[in-house]
């Protein structure tokens, strides 16, 4: 069971585990040799999670929000939750992954509420377009997003990553040279 694995690894699951009736969410990632990728997700009980079911932020050092476009019942409350956490001295980060609906609802409010955002280059381009600022490359998109407040840490595959803050020169980090076997789930 997942809780047993987490507990064995030293994760304290006493405060933040909700047991719901229904199926657990599951994603299947299809990664053909041509480099394209498709993710098929059965949401299970994910959409039913609400702000009221989350534990208090007392004693929390970092709040990371992942895949807000899969937790429909929580998504509208996430900007407020992130803002509340930051006001209380909690470090915050956001990794949206993709939005299957392509609407990017609440993105305008999520970005300034997060301290750090962790998109890949394709997500950055989609974000900029959703914000009404279509651009031609991920570097321009990162500047558009950073101008809204968060530090942008972008994953750019074999080119490594970059850290972008508004008004500062970007910091590019090259990827190590290696021969990957399977990059599924590697965060780009």
Secondary structure by P-SEA (a helix, b strand, c coil): caaaaaaaacccccccccccccccbbbbbbbccccbbbbbbccccccccccccccccccccbbbbcccccccccccaaaaaaaaaaaabbbbbbbbcccccccccaaaaaaaaccbbbbcaaaaaaaaaaaccccccaaaaaaaaaaacccccccccccccccccccccbbbbbcccccccccccccc
